[in-house]
Amino acid sequence: MSLTTTTPLPPPANAKYAWRTIARTAPPKRSAEERVCDFREIYDNFDEATVRAQASRCIQCPNPLCMEGCPLSNRIPEWIALAAQGQFLEAAAISRTTSNMPEICSRVCPQERLCEGACILNCRTEPVAIGAIERFINEYAFRQNAVTLERAPANDRRVAVVGSGPGGLACADELAQLGYGVTIFESLFLPGGLLVNGIPAFKLEKSIVQRRVDLLAKNGVEFRLGVHVGRDLGFEALRPDYDAVFLAVGAQQAKPLDVPGANLEGVLPSLPFLIQKNVASALTDIPDIDVAGRRVVVLGGGDTAMDCLRTALRGGAKSAVCLYRRDLANMPGSRKEYYNAIEEGAAFEFLTNPLELVSDGQGSVAAVKCVRMALGEPDASGRRKPRPVAGSDYTVPADLILVAYGFDPVPFPATSEFAQIATTDWGSLVVDRNQMTSKPGVFAGGDAVRGPSLVVHAIRDARKAAAGIHHYLDAKAADPIAKISATVGKN
C-alpha cells in the first residue's frame, strides 16, 4: 500500500515529451510590495497538482546531468519520478538518503548554477523545477510526520562537533545514525550557525532550521551553547571525553576594505548588520544600525551583498545600491536573488570600483568615489580581470556602507592546541582526502577548509568527514598499539 494519501497514477504514454506541452512554473511568490514589509519567506510551496505536472517534465535521462551538477549527487531523477506519480513520501525518503537537510538546501541552493543549470532541457527549453519539487516533497513529509532519523545501537564512541552550522549539523546527523554519541559545541546561544544568523529569514525562516535542530536533539545529539571551543574549552579538555573532533567553525572574518576613508563612521562589515537585523535577540555587541531613510551602499557581488540590499530595504532604507567591479555575467551571487533584489527596489552599478570613501567633514561617510571598469583578459580563475577606465571617476552618495567582500577563517587563539593544525597561507585548515587535519583524530570541513562556499558544499564535507571519522576509529580499534595509545591518552 502506498505511504501517501495521494493515489498514484500511471504516467501518460508520452511522458517523455511532457516538457513540450507543460511549461515550467515558478513556485508562488509574494509581491515585492508585500514582502519588503516583513522578513517572512517570499516563496510558498507548489500545490500537489502543480508539483506532479512539473515533475512530469523530467525526461529521465539515462545519464542524468542534474546528479552531476549536484555536489551531493542527489538521486534527483528517482524522487522526481515518484513525485510525478504522487508518491511524495517515498520521494522525500529518497531525497534524504543523500542530503541531511533537503528542506533547507531546496531553499538556499543556487539551483540555476547546480542541478537545474545542468538539466539537459536547458538546450531546448527551461529546466525542470528541481528545487521547488525538492522543497515540496520534504515539506509534505514533515506535515505527515514522516521525517525520522534512523539510529544504530550505541557504539560507545563519542565525537565533539565544533560549530552548529550546516556542516556541524550534517556531520552530527551522520554520526548519530551510526550510533555515536555526539555533542555539538556552539559559541553563540542560538544553534544553526549562518543558517540562522547569516541567511535572512526571507530566504530561510528560522523555524525551518530549529525544526532540524529539534530532530537531531530527539535523535540523541547534545547541544552545548555559548561555549567557544579553542578559547573557553581547549583540545586538552575535549580529549578525555571524545574519541574524535570535527571542526565546522566556518569563515566569518570579514575581508577588509582597503581604500582611503575605510575607517569613517558609517562603514560596517556585512555580517554584523545581517545578524542584527535578522535575529530576534541580537548576537553582536555593536549599536543598533538604523537604515531608515538612509542611502545604503553595498560593496561586493555575492549572495551576502544581495542579502544586505534586501535587508536594508526591509529596514526602510531610502535607497540600496550595490557597487560591483565586474559585470552581471561575472557576478558570483545567485541570479534568483539578484532578480528578487531588483524587484524589491535595489539598484546595481556594475563595472564600478570604489577608490575612496568621502567624509562629510564630521567623521562620517557621505559618498563613495568610484571609477568605471572594463573587463580585460581572464585571470587564473578564468574570470575576466577588471581594469579601470581612465578619466571615468564619479561619486555615489552614501550614508551607510556595508562591505561584503567575503570572509576568511577566524584563526584559533595562539595558545590553543587547535592553532597547531596546519593551515594554508590564507588561514584555511588543511585536510586529507578523509577530511582529517594534521592533528590525528581532528577532522574539519566547510568554509573553514574551502573558504566561503555553499551550504551544500559544507554538507558534502561533513558527510565525508563522518565516514572518515568512522573509518579512523575503526582502524584504531583494530590496531592494538593504537588502541593502547588511545586509552592512555584518555586517562
C-alpha positions as CSV (number, residue, x, y, z in Angstrom):
1,M,0.0,0.0,0.0
2,S,1.3,3.5,-0.8
3,L,2.5,5.5,2.2
4,T,1.0,8.7,0.8
5,T,-2.6,9.9,0.8
6,T,-2.4,10.5,-3.0
7,T,-3.4,7.7,-5.3
8,P,-0.5,7.1,-7.8
9,L,-1.5,7.4,-11.5
10,P,0.2,5.7,-14.4
11,P,2.4,8.0,-16.5
12,P,0.9,9.3,-19.7
13,A,2.0,7.5,-22.8
14,N,4.0,10.5,-24.0
15,A,5.5,11.3,-20.6
16,K,9.0,11.6,-22.1
17,Y,7.8,14.6,-24.0
18,A,5.7,16.3,-21.4
19,W,8.2,19.2,-21.3
20,R,6.9,20.2,-24.8
21,T,3.4,20.7,-23.6
22,I,3.9,21.7,-19.9
23,A,5.7,25.0,-19.3
24,R,8.0,25.4,-16.3
25,T,6.1,27.1,-13.5
26,A,7.8,29.1,-10.8
27,P,6.7,28.5,-7.2
28,P,4.2,31.0,-5.8
29,K,6.0,34.2,-4.7
30,R,4.6,37.1,-2.7
31,S,4.6,40.5,-4.4
32,A,7.6,42.8,-3.8
33,E,5.3,45.4,-2.3
34,E,4.1,43.0,0.3
35,R,7.3,41.2,1.1
36,V,9.5,44.2,1.7
37,C,7.4,45.0,4.7
38,D,8.4,41.8,6.6
39,F,11.1,39.1,6.9
40,R,8.8,36.1,6.1
41,E,9.9,33.7,3.3
42,I,8.9,35.1,-0.1
43,Y,8.2,31.7,-1.7
44,D,5.5,29.2,-1.0
45,N,5.1,25.6,-2.0
46,F,3.5,24.2,-5.1
47,D,0.2,22.5,-4.7
48,E,0.0,18.8,-5.4
49,A,-1.3,19.0,-8.9
50,T,1.4,21.6,-9.9
51,V,4.2,19.6,-8.4
52,R,3.1,16.5,-10.3
53,A,2.9,18.4,-13.5
54,Q,6.3,20.0,-13.0
55,A,7.9,16.7,-12.1
56,S,6.4,15.1,-15.3
57,R,8.6,17.4,-17.3
58,C,11.7,15.4,-16.4
59,I,12.7,13.1,-19.3
60,Q,14.5,10.6,-17.1
61,C,17.9,10.9,-18.8
62,P,19.9,7.6,-18.9
63,N,22.9,9.7,-17.7
64,P,21.3,12.4,-15.6
65,L,23.3,15.6,-15.7
66,C,21.4,17.0,-12.8
67,M,23.0,14.5,-10.5
68,E,26.4,15.5,-11.8
69,G,25.6,19.2,-11.2
70,C,24.6,18.5,-7.6
71,P,27.5,18.4,-5.2
72,L,25.7,15.8,-3.1
73,S,24.9,13.6,-6.2
74,N,21.3,13.7,-5.1
75,R,19.2,10.9,-6.7
76,I,17.1,13.6,-8.4
77,P,15.5,11.6,-11.3
78,E,14.3,8.9,-8.8
79,W,12.5,11.3,-6.5
80,I,11.2,13.4,-9.4
81,A,9.6,10.2,-11.0
82,L,7.9,9.4,-7.7
83,A,6.7,12.9,-7.3
84,A,5.2,12.8,-10.7
85,Q,3.2,9.7,-9.5
86,G,2.1,11.5,-6.4
87,Q,4.2,9.3,-4.2
88,F,5.5,12.2,-2.2
89,L,6.6,10.4,1.0
90,E,8.6,7.9,-1.0
91,A,10.2,10.7,-3.0
92,A,11.2,12.6,0.2
93,A,12.6,9.4,1.7
94,I,14.9,9.0,-1.3
95,S,16.0,12.6,-1.2
96,R,17.0,12.2,2.5
97,T,19.4,9.3,1.6
98,T,21.9,11.7,0.1
99,S,21.1,15.0,1.8
100,N,20.9,15.7,5.6
101,M,18.7,18.7,5.2
102,P,16.9,18.8,1.8
103,E,14.2,21.1,3.1
104,I,17.0,23.7,3.7
105,C,19.1,23.1,0.6
106,S,16.0,23.4,-1.6
107,R,15.6,27.0,-0.2
108,V,19.2,28.2,-0.2
109,C,21.0,26.4,-3.0
110,P,21.6,28.3,-6.3
111,Q,19.9,25.6,-8.4
112,E,20.5,27.6,-11.5
113,R,24.2,27.0,-11.1
114,L,23.9,23.4,-9.9
115,C,21.3,20.8,-10.7
116,E,18.9,23.0,-12.8
117,G,21.8,24.6,-14.6
118,A,22.9,21.1,-15.6
119,C,19.5,19.9,-16.7
120,I,19.5,18.7,-20.3
121,L,16.3,20.6,-21.0
122,N,18.3,23.8,-21.0
123,C,19.3,23.1,-24.6
124,R,15.6,23.2,-25.7
125,T,13.6,25.0,-23.1
126,E,13.6,25.8,-19.4
127,P,14.9,23.2,-16.9
128,V,12.8,21.1,-14.5
129,A,11.9,23.0,-11.3
130,I,14.1,20.7,-9.2
131,G,14.5,23.0,-6.2
132,A,10.8,23.7,-5.9
133,I,9.9,20.0,-6.2
134,E,12.5,19.1,-3.6
135,R,11.1,21.6,-1.2
136,F,7.5,20.4,-1.7
137,I,8.2,16.7,-1.2
138,N,10.1,17.3,2.0
139,E,7.6,19.8,3.5
140,Y,4.9,17.3,2.6
141,A,6.8,14.6,4.6
142,F,7.2,16.9,7.6
143,R,3.5,17.7,7.5
144,Q,2.8,14.0,7.6
145,N,5.2,13.5,10.5
146,A,7.1,11.1,8.3
147,V,10.6,12.5,8.8
148,T,12.5,10.3,11.2
149,L,16.2,9.7,11.7
150,E,17.4,6.1,11.9
151,R,19.9,5.4,14.7
152,A,22.2,2.3,15.1
153,P,22.8,0.8,18.5
154,A,25.2,2.9,20.6
155,N,28.8,2.1,19.8
156,D,30.3,3.7,23.0
157,R,32.2,6.2,21.0
158,R,31.8,10.0,21.3
159,V,32.6,12.8,18.9
160,A,32.7,16.5,19.5
161,V,31.4,18.7,16.7
162,V,32.5,22.3,16.9
163,G,30.0,24.6,15.2
164,S,26.3,24.2,14.6
165,G,26.1,25.5,11.0
166,P,25.1,23.2,8.1
167,G,28.4,21.2,8.3
168,G,28.2,20.7,12.0
169,L,24.5,19.6,11.9
170,A,25.1,17.3,8.9
171,C,28.2,15.6,10.5
172,A,26.3,15.1,13.8
173,D,23.4,13.6,11.9
174,E,25.6,11.1,10.1
175,L,27.5,10.1,13.2
176,A,24.3,9.8,15.3
177,Q,22.8,7.5,12.8
178,L,26.0,5.3,13.1
179,G,25.5,5.0,16.9
180,Y,27.9,7.7,18.0
181,G,27.3,9.9,21.0
182,V,27.6,13.4,19.5
183,T,27.9,16.8,21.3
184,I,27.7,20.0,19.2
185,F,29.5,22.9,20.7
186,E,28.3,26.3,19.6
187,S,29.9,29.6,20.6
188,L,26.6,31.5,20.3
189,F,23.5,30.9,22.3
190,L,21.5,30.0,19.2
191,P,22.1,26.8,17.2
192,G,22.2,26.9,13.4
193,G,25.3,28.9,12.6
194,L,25.0,31.0,9.4
195,L,21.7,29.2,8.6
196,V,20.2,31.3,11.4
197,N,22.4,34.4,11.9
198,G,23.7,34.9,8.3
199,I,20.9,33.9,5.9
200,P,17.9,36.2,6.2
201,A,14.5,34.8,7.2
202,F,13.0,35.9,3.9
203,K,15.1,33.1,2.3
204,L,15.1,30.6,5.2
205,E,12.8,31.1,8.1
206,K,14.4,30.3,11.5
207,S,11.7,27.8,12.4
208,I,12.8,25.6,9.5
209,V,16.3,25.4,11.0
210,Q,15.0,24.9,14.5
211,R,12.9,22.0,13.3
212,R,16.0,20.3,12.0
213,V,17.9,21.0,15.3
214,D,15.0,19.6,17.3
215,L,15.1,16.5,15.2
216,L,18.8,15.9,15.9
217,A,18.2,16.5,19.6
218,K,15.5,14.0,19.6
219,N,17.9,11.5,18.0
220,G,20.4,12.0,20.9
221,V,22.6,14.8,19.7
222,E,23.5,17.1,22.6
223,F,23.9,20.8,22.1
224,R,26.2,22.9,24.3
225,L,25.6,26.5,23.5
226,G,27.7,29.6,24.5
227,V,30.9,27.5,24.6
228,H,33.8,28.8,22.5
229,V,36.0,25.8,21.8
230,G,39.6,26.9,21.5
231,R,39.1,29.7,23.9
232,D,36.7,28.6,26.7
233,L,37.4,24.9,26.1
234,G,40.6,23.6,24.7
235,F,41.6,20.5,23.0
236,E,43.0,19.0,26.2
237,A,39.7,19.4,27.8
238,L,38.0,17.5,25.0
239,R,40.5,14.7,24.7
240,P,39.3,12.7,27.8
241,D,35.7,12.6,26.8
242,Y,35.7,12.4,23.0
243,D,37.3,10.0,20.5
244,A,37.4,12.5,17.6
245,V,36.6,16.1,16.8
246,F,35.0,17.7,13.8
247,L,35.7,21.4,13.2
248,A,32.8,23.2,11.4
249,V,33.8,26.6,12.5
250,G,33.1,28.4,9.2
251,A,34.8,31.5,7.9
252,Q,33.4,34.7,9.4
253,Q,36.4,37.1,9.5
254,A,35.4,39.9,7.1
255,K,37.8,40.7,4.3
256,P,38.9,44.4,4.8
257,L,38.1,47.4,2.6
258,D,41.4,48.8,1.6
259,V,40.7,52.3,0.4
260,P,41.1,55.7,2.0
261,G,38.2,56.6,4.3
262,A,37.5,52.9,5.3
263,N,37.6,53.9,9.0
264,L,34.9,56.6,8.7
265,E,31.8,56.4,10.8
266,G,29.0,54.5,8.9
267,V,31.3,51.9,7.3
268,L,30.5,48.4,8.5
269,P,31.1,44.8,7.7
270,S,28.1,43.0,6.3
271,L,27.7,40.1,8.8
272,P,27.1,42.1,12.0
273,F,24.5,44.0,10.1
274,L,22.7,40.9,8.9
275,I,22.9,39.2,12.3
276,Q,21.4,42.3,14.0
277,K,18.6,42.7,11.5
278,N,17.7,39.0,11.1
279,V,17.9,37.5,14.6
280,A,15.4,38.5,17.2
281,S,18.0,38.6,20.0
282,A,21.0,40.4,18.5
283,L,24.2,38.3,18.6
284,T,26.5,41.2,18.2
285,D,27.6,44.0,20.6
286,I,27.5,46.8,18.1
287,P,25.0,49.6,18.5
288,D,21.7,49.4,16.6
289,I,22.2,50.1,12.9
290,D,19.3,52.3,11.8
291,V,18.9,52.3,8.0
292,A,15.5,54.1,7.8
293,G,15.6,56.9,5.4
294,R,19.3,56.4,4.7
295,R,21.2,55.9,1.4
296,V,22.8,52.4,1.8
297,V,25.7,51.3,-0.5
298,V,26.8,47.7,-0.5
299,L,30.2,46.8,-1.8
300,G,30.5,43.3,-3.4
301,G,28.6,41.0,-5.7
302,G,28.0,37.8,-3.8
303,D,24.9,36.4,-2.0
304,T,25.9,38.3,1.1
305,A,25.6,41.5,-0.8
306,M,22.2,40.6,-2.1
307,D,21.1,39.8,1.5
308,C,22.4,43.2,2.7
309,L,20.5,45.1,-0.1
310,R,17.2,43.3,0.6
311,T,17.6,43.6,4.4
312,A,18.3,47.3,4.1
313,L,15.1,47.8,2.0
314,R,13.1,46.0,4.7
315,G,14.6,48.4,7.2
316,G,13.2,51.4,5.4
317,A,16.4,52.5,3.6
318,K,15.9,55.4,1.2
319,S,17.9,53.6,-1.4
320,A,20.1,50.4,-1.6
321,V,22.8,50.4,-4.3
322,C,25.3,47.6,-5.0
323,L,28.6,48.5,-6.5
324,Y,30.4,45.7,-8.2
325,R,33.6,45.8,-10.2
326,R,32.7,43.2,-12.8
327,D,29.5,42.8,-14.9
328,L,26.4,40.8,-14.2
329,A,27.6,37.8,-16.1
330,N,30.6,37.5,-13.8
331,M,28.8,38.3,-10.6
332,P,29.1,35.4,-8.2
333,G,25.7,36.0,-6.5
334,S,22.6,33.9,-7.3
335,R,20.7,35.2,-10.2
336,K,17.5,34.4,-8.4
337,E,18.5,36.6,-5.5
338,Y,19.6,39.3,-7.9
339,Y,16.2,39.5,-9.6
340,N,14.5,39.4,-6.2
341,A,16.6,42.3,-5.1
342,I,15.7,44.2,-8.3
343,E,12.0,43.6,-7.8
344,E,12.3,44.9,-4.2
345,G,13.9,48.1,-5.3
346,A,17.6,47.6,-5.1
347,A,19.9,49.2,-7.8
348,F,23.2,47.8,-9.2
349,E,26.2,49.7,-10.6
350,F,28.2,47.1,-12.5
351,L,31.8,47.6,-13.6
352,T,32.3,50.0,-10.8
353,N,35.1,50.0,-8.2
354,P,35.4,52.2,-5.1
355,L,38.5,54.4,-4.9
356,E,37.9,56.3,-1.8
357,L,35.2,57.0,0.8
358,V,34.4,60.6,1.1
359,S,33.8,62.2,4.5
360,D,31.0,64.7,5.4
361,G,33.6,66.8,7.3
362,Q,32.5,65.4,10.7
363,G,34.0,61.9,10.5
364,S,31.0,60.2,8.8
365,V,30.8,58.8,5.3
366,A,29.0,60.9,2.8
367,A,29.8,59.4,-0.6
368,V,31.9,56.8,-2.5
369,K,34.3,58.0,-5.1
370,C,34.3,55.3,-7.8
371,V,35.9,54.5,-11.2
372,R,34.3,52.7,-14.1
373,M,35.9,49.4,-15.0
374,A,36.4,47.4,-18.2
375,L,36.9,43.7,-18.4
376,G,40.3,42.6,-19.8
377,E,41.8,39.1,-20.2
378,P,40.8,36.2,-18.0
379,D,42.7,35.8,-14.8
380,A,43.9,32.5,-13.2
381,S,40.3,31.6,-12.2
382,G,39.1,32.1,-15.8
383,R,37.1,35.3,-15.0
384,R,37.9,38.4,-17.0
385,K,40.0,40.7,-14.9
386,P,38.6,44.2,-14.5
387,R,40.8,47.3,-15.1
388,P,40.0,51.0,-14.5
389,V,38.9,53.2,-17.3
390,A,40.9,56.4,-17.3
391,G,39.0,59.6,-16.6
392,S,35.8,57.8,-15.6
393,D,35.7,58.8,-11.9
394,Y,32.4,59.7,-10.3
395,T,30.7,59.7,-6.9
396,V,27.8,57.8,-5.3
397,P,26.1,59.4,-2.3
398,A,26.1,57.2,0.8
399,D,25.0,57.4,4.4
400,L,26.0,53.8,5.2
401,I,28.5,51.5,3.6
402,L,28.2,47.7,4.0
403,V,31.3,45.8,3.0
404,A,30.5,42.4,1.5
405,Y,33.9,41.4,0.1
406,G,33.8,37.9,1.5
407,F,35.3,36.2,4.6
408,D,38.4,34.4,5.8
409,P,38.6,31.7,8.5
410,V,38.9,33.1,12.1
411,P,42.2,31.7,13.5
412,F,42.2,29.9,16.8
413,P,44.0,31.7,19.7
414,A,47.7,31.2,19.6
415,T,47.6,29.4,22.9
416,S,45.1,26.8,21.7
417,E,46.3,23.4,20.6
418,F,44.0,23.8,17.6
419,A,46.3,26.6,16.5
420,Q,48.9,24.0,15.8
421,I,46.8,22.5,13.0
422,A,48.3,23.1,9.5
423,T,46.7,25.9,7.5
424,T,47.1,27.4,4.1
425,D,48.7,30.8,3.5
426,W,45.3,32.5,4.0
427,G,44.3,30.6,7.1
428,S,42.1,27.7,5.9
429,L,42.6,24.3,7.6
430,V,44.4,21.7,5.6
431,V,42.8,18.3,5.4
432,D,43.4,15.0,3.7
433,R,41.1,13.0,1.5
434,N,39.1,11.9,4.6
435,Q,38.8,15.5,5.9
436,M,41.3,14.8,8.7
437,T,43.6,17.7,9.7
438,S,47.3,17.4,10.6
439,K,46.3,16.6,14.1
440,P,45.2,12.9,14.3
441,G,41.6,12.5,15.2
442,V,40.7,16.1,14.4
443,F,38.6,16.5,11.2
444,A,37.3,19.6,9.5
445,G,35.1,20.8,6.6
446,G,33.0,23.5,5.2
447,D,34.1,27.1,5.0
448,A,37.0,26.6,7.5
449,V,38.6,24.4,4.8
450,R,37.4,25.7,1.4
451,G,36.6,29.3,2.2
452,P,33.2,30.8,1.9
453,S,31.1,28.5,-0.2
454,L,27.7,26.9,-0.5
455,V,25.6,25.2,2.2
456,V,25.6,22.1,0.0
457,H,29.4,22.0,0.0
458,A,29.6,22.1,3.8
459,I,27.1,19.2,3.9
460,R,29.2,17.2,1.4
461,D,32.4,17.8,3.5
462,A,30.5,16.8,6.7
463,R,29.3,13.6,5.3
464,K,32.8,12.8,4.0
465,A,34.2,13.6,7.4
466,A,31.7,11.5,9.3
467,A,32.7,8.5,7.1
468,G,36.4,9.4,7.7
469,I,35.9,9.5,11.5
470,H,34.1,6.2,11.4
471,H,36.9,4.6,9.4
472,Y,39.6,6.2,11.5
473,L,38.2,5.0,14.8
474,D,37.5,1.5,13.4
475,A,41.1,1.3,12.3
476,K,42.3,2.4,15.7
477,A,40.2,-0.2,17.4
478,A,41.6,-2.9,15.2
479,D,45.2,-1.9,15.9
480,P,46.3,-3.0,19.4
481,I,49.1,-0.4,19.6
482,A,46.8,2.4,18.5
483,K,44.2,1.2,20.9
484,I,46.6,1.2,23.9
485,S,47.8,4.7,22.9
486,A,44.2,6.0,22.7
487,T,43.4,4.5,26.1
488,V,46.5,6.1,27.7
489,G,45.6,9.4,26.1
490,K,42.2,9.4,27.7
491,N,43.5,8.7,31.2
